[in-house]
């Protein structure tokens, strides 16, 4: 896929459309890409992520192989 060719094709289609619904959908796509999901997370989820990051930084991790061995019977 040539990104430049795709961008030009999409730009042409955008310029040719008068469909407000399409324009609003495109606008929403761009706005959702600019949005930082972190700000929408509940505080307890943010706290859990921060705890995980600290545990990882402290080396308190379980290797993937060990986790898979332990829980493979449930998968």
PyMOL Python script that loads the backbone (N, CA, C, O; Angstrom):
from pymol import cmd

cmd.read_pdbstr("""\
ATOM      1  N   UNK A   1       0.847  -1.177   0.000  1.00  0.00           N
ATOM      2  CA  UNK A   1       0.000   0.000   0.000  1.00  0.00           C
ATOM      3  C   UNK A   1       0.889   1.236   0.000  1.00  0.00           C
ATOM      4  O   UNK A   1       1.756   1.391   0.860  1.00  0.00           O
ATOM      5  N   UNK A   2       0.670   2.093  -0.951  1.00  0.00           N
ATOM      6  CA  UNK A   2       1.399   3.353  -1.022  1.00  0.00           C
ATOM      7  C   UNK A   2       0.584   4.405  -0.264  1.00  0.00           C
ATOM      8  O   UNK A   2      -0.495   4.802  -0.703  1.00  0.00           O
ATOM      9  N   UNK A   3       1.105   4.841   0.856  1.00  0.00           N
ATOM     10  CA  UNK A   3       0.372   5.739   1.740  1.00  0.00           C
ATOM     11  C   UNK A   3       0.031   7.053   1.033  1.00  0.00           C
ATOM     12  O   UNK A   3      -1.079   7.565   1.178  1.00  0.00           O
ATOM     13  N   UNK A   4       0.968   7.592   0.279  1.00  0.00           N
ATOM     14  CA  UNK A   4       0.718   8.864  -0.402  1.00  0.00           C
ATOM     15  C   UNK A   4      -0.430   8.732  -1.407  1.00  0.00           C
ATOM     16  O   UNK A   4      -1.274   9.623  -1.503  1.00  0.00           O
ATOM     17  N   UNK A   5      -0.464   7.648  -2.141  1.00  0.00           N
ATOM     18  CA  UNK A   5      -1.540   7.435  -3.115  1.00  0.00           C
ATOM     19  C   UNK A   5      -2.888   7.314  -2.394  1.00  0.00           C
ATOM     20  O   UNK A   5      -3.888   7.873  -2.844  1.00  0.00           O
ATOM     21  N   UNK A   6      -2.909   6.591  -1.286  1.00  0.00           N
ATOM     22  CA  UNK A   6      -4.142   6.446  -0.509  1.00  0.00           C
ATOM     23  C   UNK A   6      -4.614   7.789   0.041  1.00  0.00           C
ATOM     24  O   UNK A   6      -5.807   8.091   0.019  1.00  0.00           O
ATOM     25  N   UNK A   7      -3.677   8.588   0.531  1.00  0.00           N
ATOM     26  CA  UNK A   7      -4.037   9.898   1.066  1.00  0.00           C
ATOM     27  C   UNK A   7      -4.634  10.795  -0.011  1.00  0.00           C
ATOM     28  O   UNK A   7      -5.617  11.495   0.234  1.00  0.00           O
ATOM     29  N   UNK A   8      -4.047  10.774  -1.193  1.00  0.00           N
ATOM     30  CA  UNK A   8      -4.546  11.585  -2.301  1.00  0.00           C
ATOM     31  C   UNK A   8      -5.940  11.116  -2.718  1.00  0.00           C
ATOM     32  O   UNK A   8      -6.831  11.932  -2.951  1.00  0.00           O
ATOM     33  N   UNK A   9      -6.124   9.801  -2.810  1.00  0.00           N
ATOM     34  CA  UNK A   9      -7.432   9.257  -3.185  1.00  0.00           C
ATOM     35  C   UNK A   9      -8.494   9.636  -2.161  1.00  0.00           C
ATOM     36  O   UNK A   9      -9.609  10.008  -2.526  1.00  0.00           O
ATOM     37  N   UNK A  10      -8.147   9.541  -0.881  1.00  0.00           N
ATOM     38  CA  UNK A  10      -9.098   9.914   0.166  1.00  0.00           C
ATOM     39  C   UNK A  10      -9.393  11.411   0.143  1.00  0.00           C
ATOM     40  O   UNK A  10     -10.538  11.822   0.337  1.00  0.00           O
ATOM     41  N   UNK A  11      -8.381  12.215  -0.089  1.00  0.00           N
ATOM     42  CA  UNK A  11      -8.572  13.671  -0.162  1.00  0.00           C
ATOM     43  C   UNK A  11      -9.511  14.026  -1.306  1.00  0.00           C
ATOM     44  O   UNK A  11     -10.378  14.887  -1.155  1.00  0.00           O
ATOM     45  N   UNK A  12      -9.345  13.371  -2.446  1.00  0.00           N
ATOM     46  CA  UNK A  12     -10.235  13.624  -3.590  1.00  0.00           C
ATOM     47  C   UNK A  12     -11.677  13.277  -3.231  1.00  0.00           C
ATOM     48  O   UNK A  12     -12.602  14.041  -3.506  1.00  0.00           O
ATOM     49  N   UNK A  13     -11.849  12.117  -2.616  1.00  0.00           N
ATOM     50  CA  UNK A  13     -13.210  11.706  -2.238  1.00  0.00           C
ATOM     51  C   UNK A  13     -13.809  12.667  -1.221  1.00  0.00           C
ATOM     52  O   UNK A  13     -14.996  12.985  -1.286  1.00  0.00           O
ATOM     53  N   UNK A  14     -12.999  13.123  -0.294  1.00  0.00           N
ATOM     54  CA  UNK A  14     -13.462  14.068   0.715  1.00  0.00           C
ATOM     55  C   UNK A  14     -13.911  15.372   0.071  1.00  0.00           C
ATOM     56  O   UNK A  14     -14.955  15.919   0.425  1.00  0.00           O
ATOM     57  N   UNK A  15     -13.126  15.863  -0.869  1.00  0.00           N
ATOM     58  CA  UNK A  15     -13.473  17.107  -1.546  1.00  0.00           C
ATOM     59  C   UNK A  15     -14.718  16.977  -2.419  1.00  0.00           C
ATOM     60  O   UNK A  15     -15.421  17.962  -2.646  1.00  0.00           O
ATOM     61  N   UNK A  16     -14.994  15.782  -2.905  1.00  0.00           N
ATOM     62  CA  UNK A  16     -16.134  15.571  -3.794  1.00  0.00           C
ATOM     63  C   UNK A  16     -17.449  15.318  -3.061  1.00  0.00           C
ATOM     64  O   UNK A  16     -18.521  15.440  -3.653  1.00  0.00           O
ATOM     65  N   UNK A  17     -17.376  14.967  -1.782  1.00  0.00           N
ATOM     66  CA  UNK A  17     -18.611  14.607  -1.076  1.00  0.00           C
ATOM     67  C   UNK A  17     -19.311  15.827  -0.487  1.00  0.00           C
ATOM     68  O   UNK A  17     -18.677  16.787  -0.048  1.00  0.00           O
ATOM     69  N   UNK A  18     -20.628  15.754  -0.493  1.00  0.00           N
ATOM     70  CA  UNK A  18     -21.454  16.753   0.179  1.00  0.00           C
ATOM     71  C   UNK A  18     -22.249  16.099   1.304  1.00  0.00           C
ATOM     72  O   UNK A  18     -23.123  16.722   1.905  1.00  0.00           O
ATOM     73  N   UNK A  19     -21.936  14.845   1.577  1.00  0.00           N
ATOM     74  CA  UNK A  19     -22.644  14.077   2.592  1.00  0.00           C
ATOM     75  C   UNK A  19     -22.134  14.480   3.978  1.00  0.00           C
ATOM     76  O   UNK A  19     -21.014  14.152   4.371  1.00  0.00           O
ATOM     77  N   UNK A  20     -22.989  15.199   4.702  1.00  0.00           N
ATOM     78  CA  UNK A  20     -22.584  15.691   6.025  1.00  0.00           C
ATOM     79  C   UNK A  20     -22.296  14.558   6.995  1.00  0.00           C
ATOM     80  O   UNK A  20     -21.429  14.687   7.860  1.00  0.00           O
ATOM     81  N   UNK A  21     -23.009  13.454   6.861  1.00  0.00           N
ATOM     82  CA  UNK A  21     -22.782  12.316   7.755  1.00  0.00           C
ATOM     83  C   UNK A  21     -21.371  11.765   7.566  1.00  0.00           C
ATOM     84  O   UNK A  21     -20.701  11.417   8.538  1.00  0.00           O
ATOM     85  N   UNK A  22     -20.926  11.687   6.324  1.00  0.00           N
ATOM     86  CA  UNK A  22     -19.569  11.206   6.035  1.00  0.00           C
ATOM     87  C   UNK A  22     -18.547  12.170   6.617  1.00  0.00           C
ATOM     88  O   UNK A  22     -17.565  11.752   7.231  1.00  0.00           O
ATOM     89  N   UNK A  23     -18.781  13.446   6.423  1.00  0.00           N
ATOM     90  CA  UNK A  23     -17.850  14.452   6.945  1.00  0.00           C
ATOM     91  C   UNK A  23     -17.766  14.384   8.468  1.00  0.00           C
ATOM     92  O   UNK A  23     -16.681  14.504   9.037  1.00  0.00           O
ATOM     93  N   UNK A  24     -18.903  14.194   9.123  1.00  0.00           N
ATOM     94  CA  UNK A  24     -18.901  14.090  10.592  1.00  0.00           C
ATOM     95  C   UNK A  24     -18.167  12.832  11.060  1.00  0.00           C
ATOM     96  O   UNK A  24     -17.456  12.859  12.065  1.00  0.00           O
ATOM     97  N   UNK A  25     -18.344  11.730  10.326  1.00  0.00           N
ATOM     98  CA  UNK A  25     -17.648  10.495  10.692  1.00  0.00           C
ATOM     99  C   UNK A  25     -16.143  10.662  10.558  1.00  0.00           C
ATOM    100  O   UNK A  25     -15.384  10.214  11.418  1.00  0.00           O
ATOM    101  N   UNK A  26     -15.717  11.299   9.493  1.00  0.00           N
ATOM    102  CA  UNK A  26     -14.277  11.536   9.300  1.00  0.00           C
ATOM    103  C   UNK A  26     -13.744  12.432  10.402  1.00  0.00           C
ATOM    104  O   UNK A  26     -12.665  12.190  10.942  1.00  0.00           O
ATOM    105  N   UNK A  27     -14.494  13.456  10.730  1.00  0.00           N
ATOM    106  CA  UNK A  27     -14.085  14.369  11.808  1.00  0.00           C
ATOM    107  C   UNK A  27     -13.949  13.601  13.127  1.00  0.00           C
ATOM    108  O   UNK A  27     -12.990  13.806  13.872  1.00  0.00           O
ATOM    109  N   UNK A  28     -14.907  12.722  13.409  1.00  0.00           N
ATOM    110  CA  UNK A  28     -14.855  11.930  14.641  1.00  0.00           C
ATOM    111  C   UNK A  28     -13.640  11.018  14.676  1.00  0.00           C
ATOM    112  O   UNK A  28     -13.027  10.837  15.728  1.00  0.00           O
ATOM    113  N   UNK A  29     -13.289  10.446  13.536  1.00  0.00           N
ATOM    114  CA  UNK A  29     -12.105   9.578  13.473  1.00  0.00           C
ATOM    115  C   UNK A  29     -10.861  10.378  13.849  1.00  0.00           C
ATOM    116  O   UNK A  29     -10.054   9.929  14.663  1.00  0.00           O
ATOM    117  N   UNK A  30     -10.708  11.549  13.262  1.00  0.00           N
ATOM    118  CA  UNK A  30      -9.532  12.355  13.567  1.00  0.00           C
ATOM    119  C   UNK A  30      -9.533  12.821  15.018  1.00  0.00           C
ATOM    120  O   UNK A  30      -8.486  12.822  15.666  1.00  0.00           O
ATOM    121  N   UNK A  31     -10.682  13.212  15.529  1.00  0.00           N
ATOM    122  CA  UNK A  31     -10.747  13.676  16.917  1.00  0.00           C
ATOM    123  C   UNK A  31     -10.484  12.537  17.897  1.00  0.00           C
ATOM    124  O   UNK A  31      -9.852  12.750  18.932  1.00  0.00           O
ATOM    125  N   UNK A  32     -10.957  11.338  17.588  1.00  0.00           N
ATOM    126  CA  UNK A  32     -10.728  10.223  18.508  1.00  0.00           C
ATOM    127  C   UNK A  32      -9.259   9.817  18.514  1.00  0.00           C
ATOM    128  O   UNK A  32      -8.766   9.319  19.527  1.00  0.00           O
ATOM    129  N   UNK A  33      -8.549  10.019  17.404  1.00  0.00           N
ATOM    130  CA  UNK A  33      -7.115   9.720  17.362  1.00  0.00           C
ATOM    131  C   UNK A  33      -6.310  10.715  18.172  1.00  0.00           C
ATOM    132  O   UNK A  33      -5.232  10.383  18.664  1.00  0.00           O
ATOM    133  N   UNK A  34      -6.815  11.925  18.319  1.00  0.00           N
ATOM    134  CA  UNK A  34      -6.117  12.958  19.076  1.00  0.00           C
ATOM    135  C   UNK A  34      -6.369  12.835  20.577  1.00  0.00           C
ATOM    136  O   UNK A  34      -5.658  13.429  21.387  1.00  0.00           O
ATOM    137  N   UNK A  35      -7.376  12.067  20.931  1.00  0.00           N
ATOM    138  CA  UNK A  35      -7.814  11.971  22.315  1.00  0.00           C
ATOM    139  C   UNK A  35      -6.915  11.016  23.095  1.00  0.00           C
ATOM    140  O   UNK A  35      -6.568   9.941  22.605  1.00  0.00           O
ATOM    141  N   UNK A  36      -6.545  11.408  24.297  1.00  0.00           N
ATOM    142  CA  UNK A  36      -5.739  10.557  25.166  1.00  0.00           C
ATOM    143  C   UNK A  36      -6.683   9.757  26.063  1.00  0.00           C
ATOM    144  O   UNK A  36      -7.355  10.321  26.927  1.00  0.00           O
ATOM    145  N   UNK A  37      -6.728   8.441  25.852  1.00  0.00           N
ATOM    146  CA  UNK A  37      -7.659   7.599  26.595  1.00  0.00           C
ATOM    147  C   UNK A  37      -7.375   7.608  28.091  1.00  0.00           C
ATOM    148  O   UNK A  37      -8.273   7.338  28.889  1.00  0.00           O
ATOM    149  N   UNK A  38      -6.150   7.912  28.483  1.00  0.00           N
ATOM    150  CA  UNK A  38      -5.771   7.896  29.897  1.00  0.00           C
ATOM    151  C   UNK A  38      -6.699   8.783  30.721  1.00  0.00           C
ATOM    152  O   UNK A  38      -7.086   8.423  31.833  1.00  0.00           O
ATOM    153  N   UNK A  39      -7.051   9.934  30.176  1.00  0.00           N
ATOM    154  CA  UNK A  39      -7.897  10.880  30.912  1.00  0.00           C
ATOM    155  C   UNK A  39      -9.308  10.346  31.140  1.00  0.00           C
ATOM    156  O   UNK A  39     -10.008  10.815  32.038  1.00  0.00           O
ATOM    157  N   UNK A  40      -9.730   9.376  30.343  1.00  0.00           N
ATOM    158  CA  UNK A  40     -11.076   8.826  30.479  1.00  0.00           C
ATOM    159  C   UNK A  40     -11.138   7.615  31.396  1.00  0.00           C
ATOM    160  O   UNK A  40     -12.226   7.133  31.712  1.00  0.00           O
ATOM    161  N   UNK A  41      -9.988   7.119  31.826  1.00  0.00           N
ATOM    162  CA  UNK A  41      -9.974   5.943  32.691  1.00  0.00           C
ATOM    163  C   UNK A  41     -10.391   6.302  34.110  1.00  0.00           C
ATOM    164  O   UNK A  41     -10.057   7.379  34.603  1.00  0.00           O
ATOM    165  N   UNK A  42     -11.124   5.399  34.774  1.00  0.00           N
ATOM    166  CA  UNK A  42     -11.453   5.629  36.181  1.00  0.00           C
ATOM    167  C   UNK A  42     -10.172   5.621  37.032  1.00  0.00           C
ATOM    168  O   UNK A  42      -9.172   5.003  36.667  1.00  0.00           O
ATOM    169  N   UNK A  43     -10.228   6.302  38.141  1.00  0.00           N
ATOM    170  CA  UNK A  43      -9.050   6.424  39.014  1.00  0.00           C
ATOM    171  C   UNK A  43      -8.537   5.071  39.485  1.00  0.00           C
ATOM    172  O   UNK A  43      -7.325   4.877  39.578  1.00  0.00           O
ATOM    173  N   UNK A  44      -9.437   4.121  39.787  1.00  0.00           N
ATOM    174  CA  UNK A  44      -8.971   2.819  40.280  1.00  0.00           C
ATOM    175  C   UNK A  44      -8.212   2.062  39.185  1.00  0.00           C
ATOM    176  O   UNK A  44      -7.303   1.288  39.484  1.00  0.00           O
ATOM    177  N   UNK A  45      -8.577   2.281  37.934  1.00  0.00           N
ATOM    178  CA  UNK A  45      -7.857   1.635  36.834  1.00  0.00           C
ATOM    179  C   UNK A  45      -6.476   2.272  36.677  1.00  0.00           C
ATOM    180  O   UNK A  45      -5.482   1.570  36.491  1.00  0.00           O
ATOM    181  N   UNK A  46      -6.417   3.592  36.752  1.00  0.00           N
ATOM    182  CA  UNK A  46      -5.128   4.285  36.673  1.00  0.00           C
ATOM    183  C   UNK A  46      -4.203   3.823  37.796  1.00  0.00           C
ATOM    184  O   UNK A  46      -3.012   3.603  37.578  1.00  0.00           O
ATOM    185  N   UNK A  47      -4.765   3.675  39.008  1.00  0.00           N
ATOM    186  CA  UNK A  47      -3.958   3.241  40.157  1.00  0.00           C
ATOM    187  C   UNK A  47      -3.415   1.833  39.922  1.00  0.00           C
ATOM    188  O   UNK A  47      -2.262   1.550  40.245  1.00  0.00           O
ATOM    189  N   UNK A  48      -4.236   0.959  39.366  1.00  0.00           N
ATOM    190  CA  UNK A  48      -3.787  -0.408  39.077  1.00  0.00           C
ATOM    191  C   UNK A  48      -2.669  -0.438  38.043  1.00  0.00           C
ATOM    192  O   UNK A  48      -1.716  -1.207  38.165  1.00  0.00           O
ATOM    193  N   UNK A  49      -2.792   0.397  37.037  1.00  0.00           N
ATOM    194  CA  UNK A  49      -1.750   0.476  36.008  1.00  0.00           C
ATOM    195  C   UNK A  49      -0.450   1.000  36.605  1.00  0.00           C
ATOM    196  O   UNK A  49       0.631   0.492  36.308  1.00  0.00           O
ATOM    197  N   UNK A  50      -0.566   2.012  37.441  1.00  0.00           N
ATOM    198  CA  UNK A  50       0.635   2.567  38.082  1.00  0.00           C
ATOM    199  C   UNK A  50       1.298   1.540  38.990  1.00  0.00           C
ATOM    200  O   UNK A  50       2.525   1.456  39.037  1.00  0.00           O
ATOM    201  N   UNK A  51       0.487   0.747  39.721  1.00  0.00           N
ATOM    202  CA  UNK A  51       1.051  -0.326  40.562  1.00  0.00           C
ATOM    203  C   UNK A  51       1.801  -1.327  39.691  1.00  0.00           C
ATOM    204  O   UNK A  51       2.893  -1.774  40.041  1.00  0.00           O
ATOM    205  N   UNK A  52       1.209  -1.669  38.569  1.00  0.00           N
ATOM    206  CA  UNK A  52       1.843  -2.621  37.642  1.00  0.00           C
ATOM    207  C   UNK A  52       3.158  -2.082  37.123  1.00  0.00           C
ATOM    208  O   UNK A  52       4.149  -2.808  37.046  1.00  0.00           O
ATOM    209  N   UNK A  53       3.167  -0.819  36.769  1.00  0.00           N
ATOM    210  CA  UNK A  53       4.406  -0.204  36.264  1.00  0.00           C
ATOM    211  C   UNK A  53       5.499  -0.235  37.323  1.00  0.00           C
ATOM    212  O   UNK A  53       6.660  -0.512  37.020  1.00  0.00           O
ATOM    213  N   UNK A  54       5.123   0.051  38.565  1.00  0.00           N
ATOM    214  CA  UNK A  54       6.112   0.036  39.647  1.00  0.00           C
ATOM    215  C   UNK A  54       6.630  -1.383  39.866  1.00  0.00           C
ATOM    216  O   UNK A  54       7.830  -1.585  40.048  1.00  0.00           O
ATOM    217  N   UNK A  55       5.733  -2.364  39.850  1.00  0.00           N
ATOM    218  CA  UNK A  55       6.152  -3.758  40.014  1.00  0.00           C
ATOM    219  C   UNK A  55       7.113  -4.164  38.899  1.00  0.00           C
ATOM    220  O   UNK A  55       8.108  -4.844  39.150  1.00  0.00           O
ATOM    221  N   UNK A  56       6.823  -3.756  37.691  1.00  0.00           N
ATOM    222  CA  UNK A  56       7.695  -4.080  36.560  1.00  0.00           C
ATOM    223  C   UNK A  56       9.053  -3.410  36.734  1.00  0.00           C
ATOM    224  O   UNK A  56      10.092  -4.026  36.495  1.00  0.00           O
ATOM    225  N   UNK A  57       9.040  -2.150  37.151  1.00  0.00           N
ATOM    226  CA  UNK A  57      10.297  -1.432  37.356  1.00  0.00           C
ATOM    227  C   UNK A  57      11.123  -2.069  38.467  1.00  0.00           C
ATOM    228  O   UNK A  57      12.353  -2.039  38.426  1.00  0.00           O
ATOM    229  N   UNK A  58      10.440  -2.652  39.471  1.00  0.00           N
ATOM    230  CA  UNK A  58      11.124  -3.308  40.592  1.00  0.00           C
ATOM    231  C   UNK A  58      11.520  -4.745  40.261  1.00  0.00           C
ATOM    232  O   UNK A  58      12.095  -5.442  41.098  1.00  0.00           O
ATOM    233  N   UNK A  59      11.215  -5.183  39.050  1.00  0.00           N
ATOM    234  CA  UNK A  59      11.581  -6.536  38.637  1.00  0.00           C
ATOM    235  C   UNK A  59      10.668  -7.624  39.156  1.00  0.00           C
ATOM    236  O   UNK A  59      11.019  -8.803  39.115  1.00  0.00           O
ATOM    237  N   UNK A  60       9.503  -7.244  39.644  1.00  0.00           N
ATOM    238  CA  UNK A  60       8.553  -8.221  40.185  1.00  0.00           C
ATOM    239  C   UNK A  60       7.652  -8.729  39.058  1.00  0.00           C
ATOM    240  O   UNK A  60       6.448  -8.472  39.038  1.00  0.00           O
ATOM    241  N   UNK A  61       8.255  -9.443  38.140  1.00  0.00           N
ATOM    242  CA  UNK A  61       7.542  -9.961  36.982  1.00  0.00           C
ATOM    243  C   UNK A  61       7.603 -11.474  36.959  1.00  0.00           C
ATOM    244  O   UNK A  61       8.524 -12.075  37.511  1.00  0.00           O
ATOM    245  N   UNK A  62       6.620 -12.089  36.320  1.00  0.00           N
ATOM    246  CA  UNK A  62       6.635 -13.529  36.101  1.00  0.00           C
ATOM    247  C   UNK A  62       6.825 -13.727  34.599  1.00  0.00           C
ATOM    248  O   UNK A  62       6.071 -13.169  33.802  1.00  0.00           O
ATOM    249  N   UNK A  63       7.823 -14.512  34.206  1.00  0.00           N
ATOM    250  CA  UNK A  63       8.061 -14.725  32.777  1.00  0.00           C
ATOM    251  C   UNK A  63       6.836 -15.321  32.080  1.00  0.00           C
ATOM    252  O   UNK A  63       6.095 -16.111  32.666  1.00  0.00           O
ATOM    253  N   UNK A  64       6.643 -14.934  30.841  1.00  0.00           N
ATOM    254  CA  UNK A  64       5.498 -15.380  30.047  1.00  0.00           C
ATOM    255  C   UNK A  64       5.393 -16.898  30.020  1.00  0.00           C
ATOM    256  O   UNK A  64       4.299 -17.449  30.147  1.00  0.00           O
ATOM    257  N   UNK A  65       6.520 -17.575  29.855  1.00  0.00           N
ATOM    258  CA  UNK A  65       6.514 -19.035  29.791  1.00  0.00           C
ATOM    259  C   UNK A  65       5.936 -19.643  31.063  1.00  0.00           C
ATOM    260  O   UNK A  65       5.175 -20.609  31.009  1.00  0.00           O
ATOM    261  N   UNK A  66       6.299 -19.074  32.198  1.00  0.00           N
ATOM    262  CA  UNK A  66       5.814 -19.601  33.474  1.00  0.00           C
ATOM    263  C   UNK A  66       4.306 -19.372  33.618  1.00  0.00           C
ATOM    264  O   UNK A  66       3.582 -20.250  34.089  1.00  0.00           O
ATOM    265  N   UNK A  67       3.851 -18.222  33.220  1.00  0.00           N
ATOM    266  CA  UNK A  67       2.412 -17.929  33.281  1.00  0.00           C
ATOM    267  C   UNK A  67       1.647 -18.889  32.388  1.00  0.00           C
ATOM    268  O   UNK A  67       0.611 -19.424  32.781  1.00  0.00           O
ATOM    269  N   UNK A  68       2.164 -19.104  31.178  1.00  0.00           N
ATOM    270  CA  UNK A  68       1.498 -20.010  30.244  1.00  0.00           C
ATOM    271  C   UNK A  68       1.466 -21.446  30.784  1.00  0.00           C
ATOM    272  O   UNK A  68       0.477 -22.157  30.610  1.00  0.00           O
ATOM    273  N   UNK A  69       2.544 -21.862  31.434  1.00  0.00           N
ATOM    274  CA  UNK A  69       2.590 -23.195  32.004  1.00  0.00           C
ATOM    275  C   UNK A  69       1.539 -23.333  33.109  1.00  0.00           C
ATOM    276  O   UNK A  69       0.834 -24.339  33.196  1.00  0.00           O
ATOM    277  N   UNK A  70       1.452 -22.307  33.941  1.00  0.00           N
ATOM    278  CA  UNK A  70       0.525 -22.325  35.073  1.00  0.00           C
ATOM    279  C   UNK A  70      -0.943 -22.342  34.626  1.00  0.00           C
ATOM    280  O   UNK A  70      -1.768 -23.058  35.194  1.00  0.00           O
ATOM    281  N   UNK A  71      -1.247 -21.553  33.612  1.00  0.00           N
ATOM    282  CA  UNK A  71      -2.654 -21.324  33.263  1.00  0.00           C
ATOM    283  C   UNK A  71      -3.086 -21.978  31.955  1.00  0.00           C
ATOM    284  O   UNK A  71      -4.213 -21.765  31.508  1.00  0.00           O
ATOM    285  N   UNK A  72      -2.226 -22.756  31.343  1.00  0.00           N
ATOM    286  CA  UNK A  72      -2.576 -23.390  30.054  1.00  0.00           C
ATOM    287  C   UNK A  72      -3.782 -24.323  30.185  1.00  0.00           C
ATOM    288  O   UNK A  72      -4.530 -24.504  29.224  1.00  0.00           O
ATOM    289  N   UNK A  73      -3.975 -24.910  31.358  1.00  0.00           N
ATOM    290  CA  UNK A  73      -5.099 -25.815  31.534  1.00  0.00           C
ATOM    291  C   UNK A  73      -6.437 -25.065  31.492  1.00  0.00           C
ATOM    292  O   UNK A  73      -7.481 -25.683  31.285  1.00  0.00           O
ATOM    293  N   UNK A  74      -6.417 -23.749  31.684  1.00  0.00           N
ATOM    294  CA  UNK A  74      -7.640 -22.949  31.654  1.00  0.00           C
ATOM    295  C   UNK A  74      -7.928 -22.361  30.274  1.00  0.00           C
ATOM    296  O   UNK A  74      -9.006 -21.824  30.022  1.00  0.00           O
ATOM    297  N   UNK A  75      -6.951 -22.473  29.400  1.00  0.00           N
ATOM    298  CA  UNK A  75      -7.117 -21.857  28.077  1.00  0.00           C
ATOM    299  C   UNK A  75      -7.698 -22.807  27.065  1.00  0.00           C
ATOM    300  O   UNK A  75      -7.896 -22.433  25.909  1.00  0.00           O
TER     301      UNK A  75
END
""", "prot")
cmd.dss("prot")
cmd.show_as("cartoon", "prot")
cmd.util.cbc("prot")
cmd.orient("prot")
